[in-house]
Amino acid sequence: MENKTSLYFVAALPGQELQEEVTQIKEYFANHYQSKHALKSPPHVTVQMPFYWPDHLLEKLSELLRNFSKHFHSFPLRLKDFGAFPPRVIYVHVEPSKKLEKLKKALTSFFEHQIMLDPKFLDKRPYTPHMTVAFKDLQKEQFKLAWAEFKEKSFSYDFKVNALSLLKHDGTHWEVIESFPFGSED
């Protein structure tokens, strides 16, 4: 049996209304700045960066993530305005959240100690949560024009994080494989 691996990542996904609103912003970047790469995934806040995982162990990973998620409770997140990682990335800024930070640290530890993920897939850099709207194929000159337009733009949206989602790369796009709801409220 072939031990095929696929690329996965774990994220917090907003509800449908916000998904549609952020997708419209991504489409604006595709149409006005020729940056369409962000359209290959649903709007999300990454909690565990992409990693390779054996496909035949997907059910085990799902079971572990299901159990992990039960230990957390839903919490609010606020998206506010735009930010950038020059010279290629523009994103919707996620305001600081102690609960999101705690979730990120716990998930990193979980992937390190329970999943035994290869350390190269464990991002130990300071966590800067964001919702990307343009990156990778945003050319440097287009970035300058786009950032001049978006750095002063207002955007505000609150949503509740109530699950983690596992996404898989199908060779072209990222697809949500499964969502793992948090435990009930206290």
N, C-alpha and C positions, 0 to 999 in steps of 0.2 A: 504494500500500500504506500502510495506516495505521500510524503509528509509536506504538503503544500502549506505555505504561510501566506497570510494576507496582512495588509496594513490596517490598523484600527486606531481609534482614539476615543477618549471619553470627554463628554461635554455637558453643559447645562443648556438646554434649549428653551427659548421663550415660547409663549402661546402663539396660536395661529395668527392673530391680529398683528402682533409685533413681527412675526416671521415675514408676513406680507409687506409690512412697512419697510423693514430693513432690506428685503429683496428688491424693492423698488429703488432704494438707494444704490444697491449693487448694480442694477440694470442701468441706472443713470451713469455710473462709472464706465460700464461697458460701452454705452452709446456715445458718451462725450469724451472719454479719456482712453478708449480702447483697452480697458482693463476688465476682462471678463472672468478671470480665474476664480475670483471670490464666489461666482455663481455656481461653482462646482460642489458647494456644500451648503446646507441650510444655515441660516443665521444661528450662531451659537457662541458660547463662552467656553473655551477649552479649559478643561480641568486636568487632563492627562494627555500630554503630547502624543503624536502618532508613534506607534510601536508595531513591530511584527509579532504575530501570534500564530501558532499552528491551527489550521482550520479544524482539524479533528478534535481539538481541545476547546472549541468555542463554547460548547454547553457547560463545560467546567468553569470557564471564565465567567459566563453569564450567571451561573449559580453563585460564584464567589462575589460578584458585583451585586447581585440581588441581596445577599446577606449583609454585605457592607452597607448598602444604602438604607437598610432598615434602621440603622443606628443614628440616622440624621433626621432632622425635622425641616419642613419647608421654611424658607426665609425670603425676605424681599431683597431685590436688587434694583438699583437705579442706574439707568443709562443717562448720561448727561453730556451733550455736545460731542465734539470729535477730537481725536488725537492722532498722532503720527509717529511712526518709526522711520525717519528718513533713511534712505531716499526712495523707498518703494511702498511702504505700508500706510494706509489711512484706515482708521477704525472709529467706531462709536465707543466713547469712553465709558467704562464701568466705574462708578464711584466706589471708593474703598468700603469693604464689608468684612468685618471680623469673622462672620459666619462663613463667608466664601473662603477666606484665608484659612480658617480651621479645616474646612472640607478639603481644600487643596493639599494642605500638609498631611492630613489623615490619608488621603488617597495616594499620595506619593509614598508614604510609609507602607501602606497596604501593598502597593505594587512592588516595592522593594523587598519587603519581608514575607508577605503571604504568596504573592504571585512569582516572586524571584525573577522579576523582569531584568533583563540585561541593563546594567547601570547606564549605558549610553542613551537609553530611552527615559531616564529619570532626570527631569529638568530641575536642577538645584539652584538655578538663577532666581533672583527675586521675582515674585509673581506679579505680573502686570495684566490683570484680567481686562479683556477687550472683546469687541465684536467686529471682526474685520469686514470692511466693505470694498477694499481694493488692495492688491498686493501682487507680488511675483511678476506679473506681466505689465505692471504699471511702470512705464518707462520714466527715467529720471526727469526729463523735461515735462512730461505729462504730470508727474508727481508735483512739480513746482506749481504748475497751473492749477491743479486740483486742490492742493493744500492752500493756495491763496484764496480759493473759493470757499473751502470748507472750514478753515481754521476759526472763522468768526461765526459760522452757522450755528444756530441753536437746534438742539434736539433733546427731548426729555421724555423718558418713559420709565415707568415702574413695572416690574413684573415679579412674580413669585417663582422661586426655584423650588420645585417639589419632587425632582427626580434627577438622576443622572442618565445619560443616554450613551450607548455604545454605537459608534459609527464605523463602517467598513468601507474601504476604497474598492470600487469595482473595476478599477483600471482607468476610469474616466472621472467618476463623481464619487462623492461620499454619500452613503446611504445609511439611514438610521436602522440598525439591526434590532435593537431592543432598548426599552427604557426601564429603569429600575426605580420605582417610587420610593420616596423616603417614608420612614415610619410615621405613625399617626402623631398628631399634635399632642403636646402635654396637656 
